[in-house]
Amino acid sequence: MRTEIRDQIAQYAEPEYRDFSAALVPGAKPLLGVRLPKLRAIAKDIAKGDWRSEVDSAQDACADVYFEETMLRGMIIGYGTAKKDTAQEEGIRYLAQFVPMIDDWSVCDSFCNSFTFANRHRDAVWEAIQGYLYSDKEFEVRVALILLLSQYLKYDRENKKLPRNRSVNMAALDQNEENRERSAVVRHNFFYLDKILSTLNRPFTQGYYAQMAAAWLLAEAFVCFPYEVHGMIAKDCQMDKWTYNKALQKVRESLNPDTEVKEYMKNLKKS
């Protein structure tokens, strides 16, 4: 970031918060200790003006030194590309420009949640992230998976967001005619669901944060679409054992599945 922006961020630094946060984001750039609401406020203010010039200033003296600078850059891209004047090609270019800068889970997840451009241009962004989904780089894989989680999984053809099921019981998993008919409607309305499950049905070996993202996405998919996801995890699932078992653990930790479902998930664990 420009020196002026770096100085603006630094005035909100809290040493105690820095020390606390540093333990949560291992491998990140040095932290100043600025809370996310402050960064969001700065990002929103910058996004009102010439935000493109700010995020394009990533070289030489303007290269990011601190964790908060990269976090802020991602937020600015998220808020900036959310504007309707952002062309499809431009938004994808900013995505490609920012992904190599991501080197920790916190920047990754914050960016993905703010990058609502992907939700408006799902087909184009889906094509753009294929290389990341099948990359051998840990955070390229994670950013693609978290984008699927935040901008794809729960949105139907009309771009309406599906609420999580309040409860999941064994009846929702039964292979009966009623569930099959309902599933056909679900798969039609949520046309990215099968693509997401196909993407997940493979080993993940790129590193811990990629594996955790895959497990999180699969567990969240199960809570939203238990019948459809059960068809994958209960049969010949191709996930690596660690990621598969972590996904089952996350399902059991959720408040939505009932006790019987949680016990069933426990029995599916690979030894």
N, C-alpha and C positions, 0 to 999 in steps of 0.2 A: 504494500500500500504506500501511497505518498506519505511523506513525513508528516504533513499536516493531519492526515487521518490517523496515523500511528500515535501522534501526540494527543489527539482527541480521545482515542481509546484509552491511552495510558492514564489519563486523569481519573478514570473510574476503577483503576486497579486496586484490589484488596489482597494484601499479602496472605492473610489467613485463608481466604477463599482460594487463592492460587495454590497453596500447599495442599489443601483438601482436594481440589480438582485434579492436580497433577497425578495423584495416585489412581484416579479413575480412568485416565486416558494415557496409558503407557505407550511410548513411542511417538507421542505427539511433539510438535515444535514447543519451544519454551513458552510457558504460560505467564500472562500478566496477572490474571485473577480478576477478569471482568465478567460480571454476570450476564447471562443471555438476554434478559429483558433490555439491558442497556445497549447491547449490540444490535438487537432488533430495532430499537428506536433509531439508532444511527443509520442502519441499513434502510429503513423506510424513508428517512429524511433524504438520503442520497438518491434513492430510487425515484424521488419526485423530480430530480434534475437530470443532469447529463450522466446517468449511471453507467452508460456504455464506456465512456472515457475512463471512469474509475476502475472498472473491472478489467479493462484492457491494459492497465498499467501494472503488469506483472513481471516486468523484466528489470534487470540491473538494480538501480537504487530503489525501485519500487517493488522488488520481490519481497514476498512475505517473510518476516523474521519470526513473528509470534503466532501462536495458535489462534488467538483472537482475530488476527488479520485474515487468515484463511477462512475462519468461520464467518467473518463479516463479508468477505468476498462472495462466499456461497449464498449468504442471505440476500445480498444485493442482486445477484443473478436471479434468485428465486422471485423476489419482488419485482425486479425489472422486467423479466420475461413474462410475468403474469399479466402485463398490460396487453391490451388487444392490438396495439400497433406493432407487436413483435412478430415478425414473419417466421414461418415454420423453419426455414433454413437457418435463420439467425439464432433461434432458440437452440437448435441442435448444435450449432457451432459453439455456443457458450457452454453447453453441456460437455462437448468434446474438449474444450479448452480447460474446463475446471476439473474434470475427473482425474487427470494426472497429479493434481495438487493435493488430492485427498490421501492422507496417510494415517488417519485414526478414525475410530468408529463414531465419535461424537460429531465431527465435521460432516462425515458421510451421512449420518442419519438426519441431522438438522437440514442439510442441503436437500436431501430427497423429499423430506416433508414439506419444504417450502417451494420445491420446483413443480408447481401446479401446471406449468406449461405442458408437462408430460401428460397430464390428465386431459388437456384440451386437444392434444395432437398424439393420441395414443398409438395409432398405426405407424406414424413416422418415427416416433421415439422407440417403439418396439423394434423396428428395423435397426435403429441407430445403436441400441444397446446389445445387440446379439454378440458382437465381439467382446463386450465386457462380460456377458453371462458365461461365455466359454473361454475366458482368459485364464492364464495361469497365475495372474497377479491377484493377491488376496483382496485388495480394496476395490479393484475394478469389478470383481465378482460381487462383492458386498453392495456396492452402489447400485448395480443393476437389480439385485434381489430386493433391496429396500425400496427402490422405485416401484417394483412390482407390488410390494406390500402396501405402499402408501398411495399410489396413484392408479393402480389397476385392479387389484384383487376384488374389492368390494363395490365396484362401479358397474352398473348394467349398461345396456345399449343406449339408454336415454341419459346416461351419466348421473343417474341417481344412486346415492350411496346406500348400501345395504347395512342395516344395523346388525351387530353380532347377535347370535341366538342367545336368549336369556338362559336357556338350559339345553343340554344335549343328553338324550337318553338312548338306551339300546334300541328302542323302536325306530329311531331315526336311521339306524344302520341296517335294518332288516332288508333282505333281498326279496321284497314283495312287489306286487304290481303297482300299488299305490305310490311307493317310493320311486319306482322306475319311471312312472308317468310324471311325477313331480320333478324328477331329475332331468328329464328331457326338456322341460320348460326352463329349469335353472340353467342348463347348458346353453340353451338358445339365448337367454337373456344376458347371461354372464359369459360372453363368448371368448374371453381370455382365460377362463378357468382351466380348461383342458390344456391350453398352451403353457400355463404356469406349472401345472402338475407334470407335464412332460419335461419341462425344463428342470424340475426338481428331482425327477426320477433317474438319478445318476450319482456316482460318487463325487464327493467334494473333498479335494485334497490340497486346496490352495492356501489353507491356513485357518487358524481358529476363528477369525472374524468373518470369514466367508462361510464356514461351517455353521456358526451361530446364526447368521442371517438366514441360511437355508432352513435350519431347524425352526426358527421363529416364524418364517413365512409358511412352512408346512403346518405348524401348530395353529396359526391364526386361520389358515384355510380350513382346517378341520372344524374349528369352532363355528365358522360361517357356513361351511358346506360339508357337514359330517358324512353324508351318504356318499358323495362323490369322492372325497378324500379317503374314506375308508376303503373304497375299491382299490386304491393304490397301495396303501400301507399294509393292508391285510393279505395281499397277494405277493407276487414276486417283486417286491420293491428293490430297486437297484441302488438306493442310497448306500453310502458307506456306513458301517455299523455305528460309528461314533455320532454322526449327524442324525441318523435315523433314531437312535436311542435318545438323543437330546430332544428331538422333536416330540417323542412320546412323553418324555419328562415334562416338557412345557405344557402339553395337553393336560397332564395330571395336575400341574400346578395352577391351571386356570380355574376360575370359579364357576365356569359354565357347565362343563360335563358333570353328570351326577356320579355318585359313588360307584355304581355298577360299571359305567363307562370307564372311569379311571382305573378300576381293577382290571378291566379288559385290556386297556392300553398297557398296563404293567405286564400282562401275560404275553403281549406281542413283542416284548423286548428281545433283541438278539443277544445271545450269549457269546 
